Amino acid sequence: MMTYPELKIGDLTAKKPIIQGGMGIGISLSGLAGAVAKAGGIGVISTAQIGFREPDFEEYPAEACRRAIGKELAKAREIAPDGIIGFNIMTALRDYEGHVRAAVEAGADLIISGAGLPLDLPGLAAESQTKIAPIVSTERSAAVILKYWDRKYHRTADLVVIEGPKAGGHLGFSREQLEEYAEYDDKEYTEKSYDDEVKKIMAVVRKYGEKYGCLIPVVLAGGIYDRAAAKHAFSLGVDGIQVATRFVTTEECDADIRYKEAYIRANKEDIQIVKSPVGMPGRAIMNPFMERVMAGERISPKKCLLCMKGCKPSEIPYCITESLLHAAKGEVDEALLFCGAEAWRAEKIETVEEVMDDLLQA
C-alpha cells in the first residue's frame, strides 16, 4: 500500500513517488522503464549507446543512437500508454545535443541529465513540453546550474535529482568528498554528513522556486534499496526517491540474466570505487576485468566510436563503451559492472511491482 504523496512535476503526476534511475548501456531500456511507468512510477531510459543493437551502430553510432531513442520510447509507451517516461542523458556524451533533441522530438515527458553540468539543457529543450531536471550532488553544483539557467535562459528546473555518495555508476564526487561523505574501505557510511548537504541543496532549489513562483520537486537518489532507506529519504523533506540498483534484479529489467546474477552473487567487499575513463570515480562490482584495470593494465580499445567528450583513446585505461557493452551482453568477466553501494544485498529476481510496493510500505 502506498504511504507517500504523489510526485508532481508541473502538469505531470506520478501516483508513486519513485523515479527509476537511468542505467546504461542497455540496462534500463523500454522494458524496465515501461514496467515502472505502468506501475505508477516514472520510467527512465538511458541513452548511453542506446543504439548498440542497431545494425549500423559501429559504422554510424550517432545516427543509430538517435534512431533508437525514438524506438525505445515508442516501445515503452506500448507497455504504459498513460505512464510517465523519460530519458537519462549524460552531458559527457559527445552527441549530447543530438540525444536531447531526439528525446524531445520523440515526445519524452522528462529528461534527467548529469555526468557533468547540463548548462545548455534548457536551450536544447526549449519550446517543448519535455520537463528538464539536472542531477546534482553538492550545494555548489546546484547553485551553479540553477544560477546559469536563470541568467541565460530565464527559467528554472522542473525537477532536481540529488544523487548521493552511495549511488552506482559515475559519481558526482571527488575521492576526497567520498571519503568525507561515504567511507569506502572498511568503514560504514556517515549518513548524517550527507543529510546536511541534502538540506543545503534543497534550500538552493527553494530559492529558485520562490523566484519563479513554482514548486520545484526534489528527488533523492543513491543507496535507496529498502523501505528504511526510503523512509529516511522522505524524512529529509524530499518529494520523491530515485532507485536504480534495486530494479536491476527484476524480471522486467532489460539487463542480461548473467548481469543480474552477478548482483545476486556479489558480496559487500566486491563492491568498490573504480577508475573510469570519463574522469569520474565510479562504483562497480570487482571482477577479472576490473582487477586487471586496477592492477594498472591498459586494455586498448578495439575501435573508437567517438562516444565521449574529451576521450583520448591512446591514453585511457580501457574503453568504457566496450566494457559496458560486454555487460549488456552478459559477458560479465570482461565487463564493467556498474552498481550501487547496496547491490550486494540482492538475493533474488523480483518484479517491478514487488520492489515498488516494498519501498513504499510503512
C-alpha positions as a Markdown table, in Angstrom:
| # | Residue | x | y | z |
|---|---|---|---|---|
| 1 | Met | 0.0 | 0.0 | 0.0 |
| 2 | Met | 1.3 | 3.5 | -0.9 |
| 3 | Thr | 2.1 | 5.6 | 2.1 |
| 4 | Tyr | 3.6 | 8.6 | 0.5 |
| 5 | Pro | 2.2 | 11.5 | -1.6 |
| 6 | Glu | 2.1 | 11.5 | -5.4 |
| 7 | Leu | 5.0 | 13.1 | -7.1 |
| 8 | Lys | 4.0 | 16.2 | -9.1 |
| 9 | Ile | 6.3 | 17.7 | -11.8 |
| 10 | Gly | 4.4 | 20.6 | -13.3 |
| 11 | Asp | 1.4 | 19.0 | -15.0 |
| 12 | Leu | 2.7 | 15.5 | -14.6 |
| 13 | Thr | 1.7 | 13.4 | -11.7 |
| 14 | Ala | 3.2 | 10.0 | -10.8 |
| 15 | Lys | 0.9 | 8.1 | -8.4 |
| 16 | Lys | 4.0 | 6.6 | -6.7 |
| 17 | Pro | 6.9 | 9.0 | -5.9 |
| 18 | Ile | 9.6 | 6.7 | -7.4 |
| 19 | Ile | 11.8 | 7.5 | -10.4 |
| 20 | Gln | 13.7 | 4.6 | -11.8 |
| 21 | Gly | 17.3 | 5.7 | -12.3 |
| 22 | Gly | 18.7 | 5.5 | -15.8 |
| 23 | Met | 21.3 | 2.8 | -16.3 |
| 24 | Gly | 23.4 | 2.3 | -19.4 |
| 25 | Ile | 24.4 | 0.6 | -21.6 |
| 26 | Gly | 21.2 | -1.3 | -22.2 |
| 27 | Ile | 20.2 | -1.9 | -18.6 |
| 28 | Ser | 17.3 | 0.5 | -18.5 |
| 29 | Leu | 15.6 | 0.5 | -21.8 |
| 30 | Ser | 11.9 | 0.2 | -22.7 |
| 31 | Gly | 11.2 | -3.0 | -20.8 |
| 32 | Leu | 12.2 | -1.6 | -17.4 |
| 33 | Ala | 11.1 | 1.9 | -17.9 |
| 34 | Gly | 7.7 | 0.8 | -19.3 |
| 35 | Ala | 7.1 | -1.5 | -16.4 |
| 36 | Val | 7.9 | 1.2 | -13.8 |
| 37 | Ala | 5.7 | 3.7 | -15.5 |
| 38 | Lys | 2.9 | 1.2 | -15.8 |
| 39 | Ala | 3.2 | 0.5 | -12.0 |
| 40 | Gly | 2.7 | 4.3 | -11.3 |
| 41 | Gly | 6.3 | 5.5 | -11.1 |
| 42 | Ile | 8.4 | 7.3 | -13.6 |
| 43 | Gly | 10.4 | 5.1 | -16.0 |
| 44 | Val | 13.7 | 6.3 | -17.3 |
| 45 | Ile | 15.5 | 5.0 | -20.4 |
| 46 | Ser | 19.3 | 5.6 | -20.6 |
| 47 | Thr | 20.5 | 6.9 | -23.9 |
| 48 | Ala | 24.1 | 5.8 | -23.3 |
| 49 | Gln | 25.0 | 3.9 | -26.5 |
| 50 | Ile | 21.3 | 3.1 | -26.8 |
| 51 | Gly | 21.7 | 2.1 | -30.4 |
| 52 | Phe | 24.1 | -0.7 | -29.8 |
| 53 | Arg | 21.6 | -3.3 | -31.2 |
| 54 | Glu | 21.1 | -1.3 | -34.5 |
| 55 | Pro | 22.8 | -3.0 | -37.5 |
| 56 | Asp | 24.8 | 0.1 | -38.4 |
| 57 | Phe | 25.9 | 1.0 | -34.8 |
| 58 | Glu | 29.6 | 0.5 | -35.3 |
| 59 | Glu | 29.6 | 2.4 | -38.7 |
| 60 | Tyr | 27.2 | 5.2 | -37.7 |
| 61 | Pro | 26.9 | 5.2 | -33.9 |
| 62 | Ala | 25.5 | 8.7 | -33.5 |
| 63 | Glu | 22.7 | 8.1 | -36.1 |
| 64 | Ala | 22.0 | 4.6 | -34.6 |
| 65 | Cys | 21.6 | 6.0 | -31.1 |
| 66 | Arg | 19.3 | 8.9 | -32.2 |
| 67 | Arg | 17.1 | 6.4 | -34.1 |
| 68 | Ala | 17.0 | 4.0 | -31.1 |
| 69 | Ile | 15.8 | 6.8 | -28.8 |
| 70 | Gly | 12.6 | 7.1 | -30.7 |
| 71 | Lys | 12.2 | 3.3 | -31.0 |
| 72 | Glu | 12.7 | 2.7 | -27.3 |
| 73 | Leu | 10.3 | 5.4 | -26.2 |
| 74 | Ala | 7.6 | 4.0 | -28.6 |
| 75 | Lys | 8.0 | 0.5 | -27.1 |
| 76 | Ala | 7.8 | 1.9 | -23.5 |
| 77 | Arg | 4.6 | 3.7 | -24.5 |
| 78 | Glu | 3.1 | 0.4 | -25.7 |
| 79 | Ile | 3.7 | -1.0 | -22.2 |
| 80 | Ala | 2.5 | 2.1 | -20.3 |
| 81 | Pro | 0.3 | 4.3 | -22.6 |
| 82 | Asp | -0.6 | 6.6 | -19.8 |
| 83 | Gly | 2.6 | 6.4 | -17.8 |
| 84 | Ile | 5.4 | 8.9 | -17.4 |
| 85 | Ile | 8.5 | 8.0 | -19.3 |
| 86 | Gly | 11.8 | 10.0 | -19.6 |
| 87 | Phe | 15.4 | 9.7 | -20.5 |
| 88 | Asn | 18.7 | 9.9 | -18.7 |
| 89 | Ile | 21.2 | 11.7 | -20.9 |
| 90 | Met | 24.8 | 12.2 | -19.8 |
| 91 | Thr | 26.4 | 15.6 | -20.6 |
| 92 | Ala | 29.6 | 13.7 | -21.1 |
| 93 | Leu | 28.3 | 12.2 | -24.3 |
| 94 | Arg | 29.9 | 13.6 | -27.5 |
| 95 | Asp | 26.5 | 13.7 | -29.2 |
| 96 | Tyr | 24.7 | 15.1 | -26.1 |
| 97 | Glu | 22.8 | 17.7 | -28.2 |
| 98 | Gly | 21.7 | 15.1 | -30.7 |
| 99 | His | 20.4 | 12.8 | -27.9 |
| 100 | Val | 18.5 | 15.7 | -26.2 |
| 101 | Arg | 16.9 | 16.8 | -29.5 |
| 102 | Ala | 16.0 | 13.2 | -30.4 |
| 103 | Ala | 14.3 | 12.7 | -27.0 |
| 104 | Val | 12.4 | 15.9 | -27.3 |
| 105 | Glu | 11.3 | 15.2 | -30.8 |
| 106 | Ala | 10.2 | 11.7 | -29.8 |
| 107 | Gly | 7.9 | 13.2 | -27.1 |
| 108 | Ala | 9.8 | 12.4 | -23.9 |
| 109 | Asp | 8.0 | 13.5 | -20.7 |
| 110 | Leu | 11.2 | 14.2 | -18.9 |
| 111 | Ile | 15.0 | 14.5 | -19.4 |
| 112 | Ile | 17.3 | 13.9 | -16.4 |
| 113 | Ser | 20.8 | 15.0 | -17.1 |
| 114 | Gly | 24.1 | 14.6 | -15.2 |
| 115 | Ala | 27.7 | 13.3 | -15.6 |
| 116 | Gly | 28.7 | 16.9 | -15.8 |
| 117 | Leu | 26.8 | 20.2 | -15.7 |
| 118 | Pro | 23.9 | 20.3 | -18.1 |
| 119 | Leu | 24.2 | 24.0 | -18.6 |
| 120 | Asp | 22.7 | 24.1 | -22.1 |
| 121 | Leu | 19.8 | 21.7 | -21.5 |
| 122 | Pro | 17.1 | 24.5 | -21.3 |
| 123 | Gly | 18.1 | 25.8 | -24.8 |
| 124 | Leu | 18.0 | 22.3 | -26.3 |
| 125 | Ala | 14.6 | 21.5 | -24.9 |
| 126 | Ala | 13.1 | 25.0 | -25.5 |
| 127 | Glu | 9.5 | 25.3 | -26.8 |
| 128 | Ser | 8.7 | 21.7 | -25.9 |
| 129 | Gln | 6.6 | 20.1 | -23.3 |
| 130 | Thr | 9.5 | 18.0 | -22.1 |
| 131 | Lys | 10.4 | 18.6 | -18.4 |
| 132 | Ile | 14.1 | 19.0 | -17.6 |
| 133 | Ala | 16.0 | 18.0 | -14.5 |
| 134 | Pro | 19.6 | 18.3 | -13.5 |
| 135 | Ile | 21.4 | 15.8 | -11.4 |
| 136 | Val | 23.4 | 17.4 | -8.6 |
| 137 | Ser | 25.5 | 16.1 | -5.8 |
| 138 | Thr | 26.5 | 19.2 | -3.9 |
| 139 | Glu | 25.1 | 22.6 | -2.9 |
| 140 | Arg | 27.7 | 24.2 | -5.2 |
| 141 | Ser | 26.7 | 22.2 | -8.3 |
| 142 | Ala | 23.0 | 23.0 | -7.7 |
| 143 | Ala | 23.8 | 26.7 | -7.3 |
| 144 | Val | 25.9 | 26.9 | -10.4 |
| 145 | Ile | 23.4 | 25.1 | -12.7 |
| 146 | Leu | 20.3 | 27.0 | -11.4 |
| 147 | Lys | 22.0 | 30.3 | -11.5 |
| 148 | Tyr | 23.2 | 29.8 | -15.1 |
| 149 | Trp | 19.7 | 28.6 | -16.2 |
| 150 | Asp | 18.2 | 31.6 | -14.5 |
| 151 | Arg | 20.6 | 34.2 | -16.1 |
| 152 | Lys | 20.9 | 32.8 | -19.6 |
| 153 | Tyr | 17.5 | 31.1 | -20.2 |
| 154 | His | 15.3 | 33.0 | -17.7 |
| 155 | Arg | 13.8 | 29.7 | -16.4 |
| 156 | Thr | 14.5 | 27.1 | -13.8 |
| 157 | Ala | 14.4 | 23.3 | -13.3 |
| 158 | Asp | 11.1 | 21.4 | -13.4 |
| 159 | Leu | 12.7 | 18.8 | -11.0 |
| 160 | Val | 16.1 | 18.4 | -9.3 |
| 161 | Val | 17.6 | 15.0 | -8.6 |
| 162 | Ile | 20.1 | 14.8 | -5.8 |
| 163 | Glu | 22.5 | 11.9 | -6.2 |
| 164 | Gly | 24.3 | 10.9 | -3.1 |
| 165 | Pro | 27.6 | 9.1 | -2.5 |
| 166 | Lys | 26.1 | 5.6 | -2.3 |
| 167 | Ala | 24.9 | 5.8 | -5.9 |
| 168 | Gly | 26.0 | 3.4 | -8.7 |
| 169 | Gly | 27.9 | 4.2 | -11.9 |
| 170 | His | 29.6 | 7.5 | -12.3 |
| 171 | Leu | 29.6 | 9.6 | -9.1 |
| 172 | Gly | 29.5 | 13.4 | -8.9 |
| 173 | Phe | 32.1 | 13.5 | -6.2 |
| 174 | Ser | 35.9 | 13.6 | -5.9 |
| 175 | Arg | 37.6 | 10.8 | -4.0 |
| 176 | Glu | 38.2 | 13.3 | -1.2 |
| 177 | Gln | 34.4 | 14.0 | -1.0 |
| 178 | Leu | 33.7 | 10.3 | -1.0 |
| 179 | Glu | 36.0 | 9.9 | 2.0 |
| 180 | Glu | 34.1 | 12.7 | 3.7 |
| 181 | Tyr | 30.6 | 11.6 | 2.9 |
| 182 | Ala | 30.9 | 7.8 | 2.4 |
| 183 | Glu | 33.9 | 5.8 | 3.5 |
| 184 | Tyr | 34.5 | 3.0 | 1.1 |
| 185 | Asp | 37.1 | 0.9 | 2.8 |
| 186 | Asp | 36.2 | -1.0 | 6.0 |
| 187 | Lys | 34.1 | 1.8 | 7.4 |
| 188 | Glu | 30.4 | 2.4 | 7.3 |
| 189 | Tyr | 28.7 | 5.4 | 5.6 |
| 190 | Thr | 28.4 | 8.5 | 7.6 |
| 191 | Glu | 24.9 | 9.3 | 6.6 |
| 192 | Lys | 24.4 | 12.4 | 8.6 |
| 193 | Ser | 27.1 | 14.4 | 6.9 |
| 194 | Tyr | 25.4 | 14.0 | 3.5 |
| 195 | Asp | 21.9 | 14.6 | 5.0 |
| 196 | Asp | 23.2 | 18.1 | 5.8 |
| 197 | Glu | 24.3 | 18.6 | 2.2 |
| 198 | Val | 20.9 | 17.5 | 1.0 |
| 199 | Lys | 19.2 | 20.2 | 3.1 |
| 200 | Lys | 21.6 | 22.8 | 1.7 |
| 201 | Ile | 20.8 | 21.7 | -1.8 |
| 202 | Met | 17.1 | 21.9 | -1.0 |
| 203 | Ala | 17.5 | 25.4 | 0.3 |
| 204 | Val | 19.1 | 26.5 | -3.1 |
| 205 | Val | 16.2 | 24.8 | -5.0 |
| 206 | Arg | 13.6 | 26.5 | -2.8 |
| 207 | Lys | 15.2 | 29.9 | -3.6 |
| 208 | Tyr | 14.7 | 29.5 | -7.3 |
| 209 | Gly | 11.2 | 28.0 | -6.8 |
| 210 | Glu | 10.2 | 31.1 | -4.9 |
| 211 | Lys | 11.7 | 33.4 | -7.6 |
| 212 | Tyr | 9.7 | 31.6 | -10.4 |
| 213 | Gly | 6.6 | 31.1 | -8.2 |
| 214 | Cys | 6.5 | 27.4 | -8.5 |
| 215 | Leu | 7.3 | 24.2 | -6.6 |
| 216 | Ile | 10.4 | 22.5 | -7.9 |
| 217 | Pro | 10.2 | 18.9 | -6.6 |
| 218 | Val | 13.4 | 17.4 | -5.3 |
| 219 | Val | 14.1 | 13.7 | -5.6 |
| 220 | Leu | 16.9 | 11.9 | -3.6 |
| 221 | Ala | 19.0 | 9.1 | -5.1 |
| 222 | Gly | 21.9 | 6.9 | -4.0 |
| 223 | Gly | 21.7 | 3.8 | -1.9 |
| 224 | Ile | 17.9 | 3.7 | -1.6 |
| 225 | Tyr | 17.5 | 0.0 | -1.5 |
| 226 | Asp | 14.7 | -0.8 | 1.0 |
| 227 | Arg | 11.8 | 0.8 | 2.9 |
| 228 | Ala | 14.1 | 2.0 | 5.7 |
| 229 | Ala | 16.2 | 4.0 | 3.3 |
| 230 | Ala | 13.1 | 5.3 | 1.5 |
| 231 | Lys | 11.6 | 6.4 | 4.8 |
| 232 | His | 14.8 | 8.2 | 5.8 |
| 233 | Ala | 14.9 | 10.0 | 2.5 |
| 234 | Phe | 11.4 | 11.3 | 2.8 |
| 235 | Ser | 12.1 | 12.3 | 6.4 |
| 236 | Leu | 14.5 | 14.9 | 4.9 |
| 237 | Gly | 11.7 | 16.6 | 3.2 |
| 238 | Val | 12.2 | 15.4 | -0.4 |
| 239 | Asp | 9.3 | 14.8 | -2.7 |
| 240 | Gly | 10.4 | 11.5 | -4.2 |
| 241 | Ile | 13.2 | 9.0 | -4.5 |
| 242 | Gln | 15.2 | 7.7 | -7.4 |
| 243 | Val | 16.0 | 4.0 | -7.3 |
| 244 | Ala | 18.3 | 2.2 | -9.8 |
| 245 | Thr | 20.2 | -0.8 | -8.3 |
| 246 | Arg | 17.1 | -2.5 | -6.8 |
| 247 | Phe | 15.5 | -2.6 | -10.2 |
| 248 | Val | 18.4 | -4.4 | -11.9 |
| 249 | Thr | 17.3 | -7.8 | -10.4 |
| 250 | Thr | 13.8 | -7.5 | -11.6 |
| 251 | Glu | 12.1 | -9.7 | -14.2 |
| 252 | Glu | 11.4 | -6.7 | -16.3 |
| 253 | Cys | 14.9 | -5.2 | -16.3 |
| 254 | Asp | 16.5 | -5.1 | -19.8 |
| 255 | Ala | 19.8 | -6.5 | -18.5 |
| 256 | Asp | 21.1 | -9.9 | -19.4 |
| 257 | Ile | 20.3 | -12.5 | -16.8 |
| 258 | Arg | 24.0 | -13.0 | -16.2 |
| 259 | Tyr | 24.4 | -9.4 | -15.3 |
| 260 | Lys | 21.5 | -9.8 | -12.8 |
| 261 | Glu | 23.1 | -12.9 | -11.4 |
| 262 | Ala | 26.4 | -11.0 | -10.9 |
| 263 | Tyr | 24.5 | -8.7 | -8.5 |
| 264 | Ile | 23.0 | -11.7 | -6.6 |
| 265 | Arg | 26.4 | -13.4 | -6.3 |
| 266 | Ala | 28.2 | -10.2 | -5.2 |
| 267 | Asn | 29.4 | -9.8 | -1.6 |
| 268 | Lys | 29.8 | -6.5 | 0.2 |
| 269 | Glu | 33.6 | -6.4 | -0.2 |
| 270 | Asp | 33.2 | -7.0 | -4.0 |
| 271 | Ile | 31.7 | -3.5 | -4.5 |
| 272 | Gln | 34.5 | -0.9 | -5.0 |
| 273 | Ile | 35.2 | 2.6 | -6.2 |
| 274 | Val | 36.9 | 2.1 | -9.6 |
| 275 | Lys | 38.6 | 4.0 | -12.3 |
| 276 | Ser | 36.5 | 5.3 | -15.2 |
| 277 | Pro | 37.9 | 6.8 | -18.4 |
| 278 | Val | 35.3 | 9.5 | -18.1 |
| 279 | Gly | 37.4 | 11.1 | -15.4 |
| 280 | Met | 35.0 | 10.5 | -12.5 |
| 281 | Pro | 35.1 | 7.9 | -9.8 |
| 282 | Gly | 32.6 | 5.1 | -10.4 |
| 283 | Arg | 31.2 | 2.2 | -8.3 |
| 284 | Ala | 31.2 | -1.3 | -9.7 |
| 285 | Ile | 31.5 | -5.0 | -8.8 |
| 286 | Met | 35.0 | -6.3 | -8.9 |
| 287 | Asn | 35.6 | -9.0 | -11.5 |
| 288 | Pro | 38.5 | -10.3 | -13.6 |
| 289 | Phe | 38.3 | -7.3 | -15.9 |
| 290 | Met | 38.3 | -4.7 | -13.2 |
| 291 | Glu | 41.1 | -6.5 | -11.3 |
| 292 | Arg | 43.3 | -6.1 | -14.4 |
| 293 | Val | 42.5 | -2.4 | -14.7 |
| 294 | Met | 43.0 | -1.7 | -11.0 |
| 295 | Ala | 46.4 | -3.5 | -11.3 |
| 296 | Gly | 47.5 | -1.0 | -13.9 |
| 297 | Glu | 47.0 | -2.9 | -17.1 |
| 298 | Arg | 45.9 | -0.9 | -20.1 |
| 299 | Ile | 43.2 | -2.6 | -22.3 |
| 300 | Ser | 43.4 | -0.9 | -25.7 |
| 301 | Pro | 40.0 | -0.1 | -27.4 |
| 302 | Lys | 39.3 | -2.3 | -30.4 |
| 303 | Lys | 37.5 | 0.5 | -32.2 |
| 304 | Cys | 36.8 | 4.1 | -31.1 |
| 305 | Leu | 33.1 | 5.1 | -31.5 |
| 306 | Leu | 33.7 | 8.7 | -30.6 |
| 307 | Cys | 31.2 | 8.4 | -27.8 |
| 308 | Met | 32.5 | 10.5 | -25.0 |
| 309 | Lys | 33.7 | 14.2 | -24.9 |
| 310 | Gly | 37.4 | 14.6 | -24.3 |
| 311 | Cys | 38.2 | 10.9 | -24.6 |
| 312 | Lys | 41.7 | 10.2 | -25.9 |
| 313 | Pro | 41.8 | 6.5 | -27.0 |
| 314 | Ser | 45.6 | 6.4 | -26.8 |
| 315 | Glu | 45.6 | 7.4 | -23.1 |
| 316 | Ile | 42.5 | 5.8 | -21.5 |
| 317 | Pro | 43.0 | 2.7 | -19.3 |
| 318 | Tyr | 40.1 | 1.0 | -21.2 |
| 319 | Cys | 37.1 | 1.8 | -23.4 |
| 320 | Ile | 34.1 | 2.4 | -21.3 |
| 321 | Thr | 31.7 | 1.7 | -24.1 |
| 322 | Glu | 33.3 | -1.6 | -24.9 |
| 323 | Ser | 33.3 | -2.6 | -21.2 |
| 324 | Leu | 29.7 | -1.7 | -20.8 |
| 325 | Leu | 28.7 | -3.4 | -24.0 |
| 326 | His | 30.2 | -6.6 | -22.6 |
| 327 | Ala | 27.9 | -6.1 | -19.5 |
| 328 | Ala | 24.9 | -5.6 | -21.7 |
| 329 | Lys | 25.6 | -8.8 | -23.5 |
| 330 | Gly | 26.1 | -10.7 | -20.2 |
| 331 | Glu | 29.9 | -11.2 | -20.7 |
| 332 | Val | 30.4 | -10.4 | -17.1 |
| 333 | Asp | 34.1 | -11.4 | -16.7 |
| 334 | Glu | 35.1 | -8.9 | -19.4 |
| 335 | Ala | 32.7 | -6.1 | -18.3 |
| 336 | Leu | 32.5 | -3.0 | -16.2 |
| 337 | Leu | 29.7 | -4.0 | -13.8 |
| 338 | Phe | 28.3 | -0.7 | -12.5 |
| 339 | Cys | 26.2 | -0.9 | -9.4 |
| 340 | Gly | 25.1 | 1.0 | -6.3 |
| 341 | Ala | 26.6 | 0.5 | -2.8 |
| 342 | Glu | 23.8 | -1.8 | -1.8 |
| 343 | Ala | 23.9 | -4.2 | -4.7 |
| 344 | Trp | 25.4 | -6.9 | -2.6 |
| 345 | Arg | 22.0 | -7.2 | -0.8 |
| 346 | Ala | 20.3 | -8.6 | -3.9 |
| 347 | Glu | 19.1 | -12.1 | -3.2 |
| 348 | Lys | 16.6 | -13.0 | -5.9 |
| 349 | Ile | 14.8 | -11.9 | -9.0 |
| 350 | Glu | 11.7 | -9.8 | -8.2 |
| 351 | Thr | 9.1 | -8.0 | -10.2 |
| 352 | Val | 8.9 | -4.2 | -10.5 |
| 353 | Glu | 5.6 | -4.0 | -8.6 |
| 354 | Glu | 7.1 | -6.0 | -5.7 |
| 355 | Val | 10.0 | -3.7 | -5.5 |
| 356 | Met | 7.9 | -0.5 | -5.6 |
| 357 | Asp | 5.4 | -1.8 | -3.1 |
| 358 | Asp | 8.2 | -2.8 | -0.7 |
| 359 | Leu | 9.9 | 0.5 | -0.9 |
| 360 | Leu | 6.7 | 2.5 | -0.1 |
| 361 | Gln | 5.4 | 0.3 | 2.7 |
| 362 | Ala | 5.4 | 2.0 | 6.2 |
